[in-house]
Amino acid sequence: MSAATLPNLVDELRGVVGFDGVLAAHADLVVYECDGFVIEKNCPDVVVFPRTSQQVADIVRLANKHGVPFVPRGAGTSLAGGCLPVGGGVMIVLTRMKAIEEINLRDRYAIVQPGVVNAWLNQALKGTGYHYAPDPSSQGACTIGGNVATNSGGPHTLKYGVTVNHVLGVEAVLPDGRIVQVGGPTEDSAGLDLVGAIVGSEGTLAIVTKAWVRLTRDPEGCRTMLGVYDSVDDASNTISEIIGAGIIPAALEMMDQGILVAVEQAFNFGFPLDAQAILLIEVDGVEAGLDAQRDRIIELCKKCGAREVRQAKDAAERLLLWKCRKQAFGAVGRLSPSYCTQDGVVPRTKLPHISRRIREIGEKYSVRIVNVFHAGDGNIHPILLFDERDPEQIMRVLAASTEILDECINCGGSVTGEHGIGVEKIGFMHKMFTIEDIDAMERLRMAFNPDGRLSPCKMLPTAGACGMEQNGKPHEKAIVQIRPGRRAAL
Ligand SMILES: Cc1cc2nc3c(=O)[nH]c(=O)nc-3n(C[C@H](O)[C@H](O)[C@H](O)COP(=O)(O)OP(=O)(O)OC[C@H]3O[C@@H](n4cnc5c(N)ncnc54)[C@H](O)[C@@H]3O)c2cc1C
């Protein structure tokens, strides 16, 4: 942004949200130069904190007036660089829009503003007999707006589905500043499914300013088990056996030895430190039948080589087990100064293969990798450990990440199960989709975001994004990617 434009824009933004709603000093802006994906960084020119939908619309109009890009941000826990402010511009942080506007138990929905932290909604619902089902492991920090934008999943996705299955409608500010509502409190809306288009669009179509979310009845009961294994293969095979037996657990999570040790040091649950893998398995639903499912699962775990299967003996132990799993990423801080979490998907039966390949790739690039899998979905989260101050380590981490994600594609999977493409994985889009597929997506984006000012250079590797160039021959579509920001230490 030109030095002449910025002071005017900052003044005008202060006119919209007040003096305390704008950050423009470099020392303040540095906090917003990246999200949970720490490898690529770029400072916004100004950060603004609206409190109402109208303020969001006014901010968008000002950014358009000055011809600068703008990017929405929730809690900044994106692991794919979704809220990296490519090209600088205005960052619109929605965390002050944090009201739960309505909880309607009779019609089973809640209306929330985008800055509501995922876990707050369930705290508010405690004791009502209902809950909000999408439960990303980051739920203590991430916002519902961010969940909607990335179509988040979580450990209970296997049975309950991802965010799109729980969003009935959204109010959103379009890139030209108009406020629209698509969907609403009722289950079925007529017309094109624009809610489905906005959910998972990674902030490239519109800025979500309100969401109508479905509430789910609490299950009558649950059984939570921990299978302990001497081999990752045995744990992986158990997953296919359980699902092959016709049981759909509410959650089926795997942690390997590397992460187990970090989690144990952090929480002292009593995990055996010599185990090569553990499976966290939960079934839920009506009480009748849960014991039978539990017994069958224990039988299958043992058949596949589990050396021990423990059961959470009470609600407190279950909560501790889930705390260990959900704080696993946090525990990684004990292992290295920085980490990069990958988010591939493979068919479930390929889990033993991909686990082996991850091990080989880690050795090839001398990168230590620990693993957490939403194994029931075939969703893998290899966590690559490094020190972001060392450029050479970053290069190895990037090369190893690419090789792991390429392998997921080769297995018939995808490069993202839930974290999205962001800026991190744009380079993989042409490996997963044909030019025609990408063109169709680009046309949809152009319909919403014709000037490309809302969150440029995210998700789609096409000429519409400011960081991409085509070679001028549409039938060849050779796409040259310009890196959006500086790389950590490079
Ligand atoms: C420790 C850890 C564990 C995680 N576990 C999971 C997991 O289990 N499952 C999972 O799916 N993800 C997980 N994530 C990734 C991340 O938490 C989710 O993608 C989350 O939904 C991001 O929410 P946020 O509020 O932090 O959004 P941000 O990181 O602020 O933004 C994410 C994207 O959404 C856009 N955006 C944010 N708010 C809006 C809005 N109101 N309107 C339009 N666009 C918007 C941003 O521009 C960006 O593209 C994890 C991350 C961490 C750090």
The ligand as an ORCA input file, in Angstrom:
! r2SCAN-3c Opt
* xyz 0 1
  C      -3.415    -27.133     17.855
  C      -4.319    -27.086     16.657
  C      -5.228    -28.121     16.459
  C      -6.087    -28.081     15.353
  N      -6.994    -29.099     15.184
  C      -7.872    -29.035     14.167
  C      -8.851    -30.054     13.990
  O      -8.933    -31.018     14.758
  N      -9.693    -29.926     12.951
  C      -9.643    -28.866     12.084
  O     -10.436    -28.813     11.158
  N      -8.711    -27.901     12.224
  C      -7.850    -27.947     13.233
  N      -6.914    -26.959     13.376
  C      -6.856    -25.852     12.386
  C      -7.693    -24.616     12.783
  O      -7.864    -24.551     14.176
  C      -9.064    -24.622     12.130
  O      -8.909    -24.510     10.725
  C      -9.994    -23.492     12.614
  O     -11.274    -23.652     12.021
  C      -9.493    -22.112     12.320
  O     -10.280    -21.202     13.086
  P      -9.707    -19.755     13.432
  O     -10.759    -18.993     14.156
  O      -8.411    -19.852     14.130
  O      -9.542    -19.178     11.967
  P      -8.294    -18.408     11.375
  O      -7.067    -19.225     11.489
  O      -8.256    -17.042     11.922
  O      -8.742    -18.351      9.856
  C      -8.811    -19.522      9.081
  C      -9.364    -19.191      7.698
  O     -10.692    -18.747      7.822
  C     -10.844    -17.426      7.313
  N     -11.803    -16.783      8.195
  C     -11.707    -16.623      9.552
  N     -12.823    -16.045     10.015
  C     -13.634    -15.837      8.954
  C     -14.917    -15.273      8.791
  N     -15.625    -14.814      9.814
  N     -15.445    -15.213      7.533
  C     -14.773    -15.687      6.475
  N     -13.536    -16.223      6.573
  C     -12.983    -16.296      7.797
  C      -9.454    -16.834      7.316
  O      -9.295    -15.846      6.330
  C      -8.621    -18.065      7.008
  O      -8.648    -18.341      5.638
  C      -6.025    -26.992     14.446
  C      -5.101    -25.961     14.665
  C      -4.256    -26.015     15.744
  C      -3.273    -24.895     15.942
*
